[in-house]
Amino acid sequence: MSYHVEALCDRRRFGSAARKQIAMYLANKASDDGAGIWCSKHTIARHTELSLATVKRTIRDFLDEGLLVETGERRPCDHGHTVVYRLVLEAVSELESLLPQKVSKETGVTVNPVHDDTPRGGHGDPSTGFTTTP
């Protein structure tokens, strides 16, 4: 499990809730470099509560889009074998960010600020600007 990979996926737009849910599940199983994902599609479907067809289609789409690659390894599972995958972190990083873009605001600097020395309230001598409060 890699917090780094999960955080990266969490901050990107995958296009649908199902795609995001599968990406987050895969990220949870990945090591820090995105590799070592070897959960079966049946397991992904069971844990994400998505249909097996949706999981298969989404995995295929991720492979076609270059977000996921097969490492060539296979691991035994209840349904025969499972493919070992790696999330391509560079490709995930290029997806649209969900974080608001920081806008750098240039604040103006007042060179000659206006000082209003007019006395406020109270009573006093207007020629000196001093006021006295009764």
CYANA upper distance limits for C-alpha pairs under 8 A (distance plus 0.5 A):
  1 MET  CA     27 ALA  CA      7.86
  1 MET  CA     28 ASN  CA      5.52
  1 MET  CA     29 LYS  CA      5.45
  1 MET  CA     30 ALA  CA      5.90
  1 MET  CA     31 SER  CA      6.09
  1 MET  CA     32 ASP  CA      8.14
  2 SER  CA      6 GLU  CA      6.78
  2 SER  CA     27 ALA  CA      7.49
  2 SER  CA     28 ASN  CA      6.69
  2 SER  CA     29 LYS  CA      7.82
  2 SER  CA     30 ALA  CA      6.50
  2 SER  CA     31 SER  CA      5.75
  2 SER  CA     32 ASP  CA      5.66
  3 TYR  CA      7 ALA  CA      6.45
  3 TYR  CA     28 ASN  CA      8.07
  3 TYR  CA     32 ASP  CA      8.24
  4 HIS  CA      8 LEU  CA      6.72
  4 HIS  CA     32 ASP  CA      6.86
  5 VAL  CA      9 CYS  CA      6.74
  5 VAL  CA     27 ALA  CA      6.03
  5 VAL  CA     28 ASN  CA      8.02
  5 VAL  CA     30 ALA  CA      7.71
  5 VAL  CA     31 SER  CA      8.21
  5 VAL  CA     32 ASP  CA      6.75
  5 VAL  CA     33 ASP  CA      8.21
  5 VAL  CA     34 GLY  CA      7.05
  5 VAL  CA     89 LEU  CA      8.12
  6 GLU  CA     10 ASP  CA      6.42
  6 GLU  CA     24 MET  CA      6.71
  6 GLU  CA     27 ALA  CA      5.54
  6 GLU  CA     28 ASN  CA      6.48
  7 ALA  CA     11 ARG  CA      6.82
  8 LEU  CA     12 ARG  CA      7.29
  8 LEU  CA     92 VAL  CA      8.03
  8 LEU  CA     93 SER  CA      7.56
  9 CYS  CA     20 LYS  CA      8.45
  9 CYS  CA     23 ALA  CA      7.34
  9 CYS  CA     24 MET  CA      6.85
  9 CYS  CA     27 ALA  CA      7.56
  9 CYS  CA     92 VAL  CA      7.38
 10 ASP  CA     24 MET  CA      7.45
 11 ARG  CA     97 SER  CA      6.35
 11 ARG  CA     98 LEU  CA      5.78
 11 ARG  CA     99 LEU  CA      6.98
 12 ARG  CA     92 VAL  CA      7.86
 12 ARG  CA     93 SER  CA      7.99
 12 ARG  CA     95 LEU  CA      6.38
 12 ARG  CA     96 GLU  CA      6.17
 12 ARG  CA     97 SER  CA      5.14
 12 ARG  CA     98 LEU  CA      5.93
 13 ARG  CA     20 LYS  CA      7.94
 13 ARG  CA     95 LEU  CA      6.84
 13 ARG  CA     96 GLU  CA      5.94
 13 ARG  CA     97 SER  CA      6.67
 13 ARG  CA     98 LEU  CA      6.67
 14 PHE  CA     19 ARG  CA      6.38
 14 PHE  CA     20 LYS  CA      5.88
 14 PHE  CA     23 ALA  CA      8.45
 14 PHE  CA     95 LEU  CA      7.82
 15 GLY  CA     19 ARG  CA      7.14
 15 GLY  CA     20 LYS  CA      7.80
 16 SER  CA     20 LYS  CA      6.65
 17 ALA  CA     21 GLN  CA      6.50
 18 ALA  CA     22 ILE  CA      6.73
 18 ALA  CA     50 LEU  CA      7.88
 18 ALA  CA     54 THR  CA      8.32
 19 ARG  CA     23 ALA  CA      6.56
 19 ARG  CA     58 THR  CA      6.88
 20 LYS  CA     24 MET  CA      6.54
 21 GLN  CA     25 TYR  CA      6.68
 21 GLN  CA     48 THR  CA      7.25
 22 ILE  CA     26 LEU  CA      6.65
 22 ILE  CA     44 ILE  CA      7.79
 22 ILE  CA     48 THR  CA      7.55
 22 ILE  CA     55 VAL  CA      7.78
 22 ILE  CA     58 THR  CA      8.26
 23 ALA  CA     27 ALA  CA      6.53
 24 MET  CA     28 ASN  CA      6.60
 25 TYR  CA     29 LYS  CA      7.13
 25 TYR  CA     44 ILE  CA      7.78
 25 TYR  CA     48 THR  CA      8.07
 26 LEU  CA     30 ALA  CA      6.76
 26 LEU  CA     37 ILE  CA      7.06
 26 LEU  CA     87 LEU  CA      8.29
 27 ALA  CA     34 GLY  CA      7.62
 27 ALA  CA     87 LEU  CA      7.97
 29 LYS  CA     36 GLY  CA      7.86
 29 LYS  CA     37 ILE  CA      5.99
 29 LYS  CA     38 TRP  CA      8.23
 29 LYS  CA     39 CYS  CA      8.36
 30 ALA  CA     34 GLY  CA      5.49
 30 ALA  CA     35 ALA  CA      5.92
 30 ALA  CA     36 GLY  CA      5.99
 30 ALA  CA     37 ILE  CA      5.63
 30 ALA  CA     86 ARG  CA      7.84
 30 ALA  CA     87 LEU  CA      8.07
 31 SER  CA     35 ALA  CA      5.99
 31 SER  CA     36 GLY  CA      6.53
 31 SER  CA     37 ILE  CA      8.27
 33 ASP  CA     89 LEU  CA      7.93
 34 GLY  CA     86 ARG  CA      5.70
 34 GLY  CA     87 LEU  CA      5.17
 34 GLY  CA     88 VAL  CA      7.00
 34 GLY  CA     89 LEU  CA      6.95
 35 ALA  CA     85 TYR  CA      6.84
 35 ALA  CA     86 ARG  CA      4.52
 35 ALA  CA     87 LEU  CA      6.78
 36 GLY  CA     84 VAL  CA      6.84
 36 GLY  CA     85 TYR  CA      6.86
 36 GLY  CA     86 ARG  CA      6.77
 37 ILE  CA     84 VAL  CA      5.92
 37 ILE  CA     85 TYR  CA      5.45
 37 ILE  CA     86 ARG  CA      6.62
 38 TRP  CA     75 ARG  CA      7.58
 38 TRP  CA     82 THR  CA      6.86
 38 TRP  CA     83 VAL  CA      6.59
 38 TRP  CA     84 VAL  CA      4.95
 38 TRP  CA     85 TYR  CA      6.82
 39 CYS  CA     43 THR  CA      6.79
 39 CYS  CA     44 ILE  CA      7.34
 39 CYS  CA     82 THR  CA      7.12
 39 CYS  CA     83 VAL  CA      8.28
 39 CYS  CA     84 VAL  CA      8.13
 40 SER  CA     44 ILE  CA      6.86
 40 SER  CA     77 CYS  CA      7.82
 40 SER  CA     81 HIS  CA      8.32
 40 SER  CA     82 THR  CA      5.68
 40 SER  CA     83 VAL  CA      7.86
 41 LYS  CA     45 ALA  CA      6.59
 41 LYS  CA     52 LEU  CA      7.31
 41 LYS  CA     55 VAL  CA      6.88
 41 LYS  CA     56 LYS  CA      7.20
 41 LYS  CA     82 THR  CA      8.34
 42 HIS  CA     46 ARG  CA      6.64
 42 HIS  CA     52 LEU  CA      6.80
 43 THR  CA     47 HIS  CA      6.62
 44 ILE  CA     48 THR  CA      6.40
 44 ILE  CA     55 VAL  CA      7.59
 45 ALA  CA     49 GLU  CA      6.05
 45 ALA  CA     50 LEU  CA      5.46
 45 ALA  CA     51 SER  CA      6.20
 45 ALA  CA     52 LEU  CA      5.83
 45 ALA  CA     55 VAL  CA      6.62
 46 ARG  CA     50 LEU  CA      7.46
 50 LEU  CA     54 THR  CA      6.96
 50 LEU  CA     55 VAL  CA      7.33
 51 SER  CA     55 VAL  CA      6.91
 52 LEU  CA     56 LYS  CA      6.62
 53 ALA  CA     57 ARG  CA      6.55
 54 THR  CA     58 THR  CA      6.47
 55 VAL  CA     59 ILE  CA      6.55
 56 LYS  CA     60 ARG  CA      6.64
 57 ARG  CA     61 ASP  CA      6.62
 58 THR  CA     62 PHE  CA      6.57
 59 ILE  CA     63 LEU  CA      6.70
 59 ILE  CA     68 LEU  CA      8.24
 60 ARG  CA     64 ASP  CA      6.71
 61 ASP  CA     65 GLU  CA      6.52
 62 PHE  CA     66 GLY  CA      6.62
 62 PHE  CA     67 LEU  CA      5.56
 62 PHE  CA     68 LEU  CA      5.87
 63 LEU  CA     67 LEU  CA      6.57
 63 LEU  CA     68 LEU  CA      5.36
 63 LEU  CA     69 VAL  CA      6.25
 63 LEU  CA     70 GLU  CA      8.45
 66 GLY  CA     88 VAL  CA      7.54
 66 GLY  CA     91 ALA  CA      7.20
 67 LEU  CA     87 LEU  CA      6.42
 67 LEU  CA     88 VAL  CA      5.66
 67 LEU  CA     89 LEU  CA      8.02
 67 LEU  CA     91 ALA  CA      6.03
 67 LEU  CA     92 VAL  CA      6.57
 68 LEU  CA     85 TYR  CA      7.13
 68 LEU  CA     86 ARG  CA      6.19
 68 LEU  CA     87 LEU  CA      5.05
 68 LEU  CA     88 VAL  CA      6.07
 69 VAL  CA     85 TYR  CA      6.10
 69 VAL  CA     86 ARG  CA      5.87
 69 VAL  CA     87 LEU  CA      7.06
 69 VAL  CA     88 VAL  CA      7.57
 70 GLU  CA     83 VAL  CA      7.30
 70 GLU  CA     84 VAL  CA      6.50
 70 GLU  CA     85 TYR  CA      5.05
 70 GLU  CA     86 ARG  CA      6.91
 71 THR  CA     83 VAL  CA      8.32
 71 THR  CA     84 VAL  CA      6.26
 71 THR  CA     85 TYR  CA      6.06
 71 THR  CA     86 ARG  CA      7.10
 72 GLY  CA     83 VAL  CA      7.79
 72 GLY  CA     84 VAL  CA      7.34
 73 GLU  CA     83 VAL  CA      6.74
 73 GLU  CA     84 VAL  CA      5.90
 74 ARG  CA     81 HIS  CA      6.65
 74 ARG  CA     82 THR  CA      6.04
 74 ARG  CA     83 VAL  CA      5.25
 74 ARG  CA     84 VAL  CA      6.30
 75 ARG  CA     81 HIS  CA      5.79
 75 ARG  CA     82 THR  CA      5.69
 75 ARG  CA     83 VAL  CA      7.01
 75 ARG  CA     84 VAL  CA      7.65
 76 PRO  CA     80 GLY  CA      6.36
 76 PRO  CA     81 HIS  CA      4.65
 76 PRO  CA     82 THR  CA      6.66
 77 CYS  CA     81 HIS  CA      5.44
 77 CYS  CA     82 THR  CA      6.74
 87 LEU  CA     92 VAL  CA      8.31
 88 VAL  CA     92 VAL  CA      6.85
 89 LEU  CA     93 SER  CA      6.50
 90 GLU  CA     94 GLU  CA      7.04
 91 ALA  CA     95 LEU  CA      7.42
117 ASP  CA    129 GLY  CA      8.10
118 THR  CA    129 GLY  CA      7.46
119 PRO  CA    126 PRO  CA      8.07
119 PRO  CA    129 GLY  CA      6.01
119 PRO  CA    130 PHE  CA      7.51
119 PRO  CA    131 THR  CA      7.50
121 GLY  CA    131 THR  CA      8.16
122 GLY  CA    131 THR  CA      6.21
122 GLY  CA    132 THR  CA      6.37
122 GLY  CA    133 THR  CA      5.79
122 GLY  CA    134 PRO  CA      8.20
123 HIS  CA    131 THR  CA      5.72
123 HIS  CA    132 THR  CA      5.81
123 HIS  CA    133 THR  CA      6.85
123 HIS  CA    134 PRO  CA      8.28
124 GLY  CA    129 GLY  CA      8.00
124 GLY  CA    130 PHE  CA      6.44
124 GLY  CA    131 THR  CA      4.80
124 GLY  CA    132 THR  CA      5.97
125 ASP  CA    129 GLY  CA      6.81
125 ASP  CA    130 PHE  CA      6.68
125 ASP  CA    131 THR  CA      7.22
126 PRO  CA    130 PHE  CA      7.66
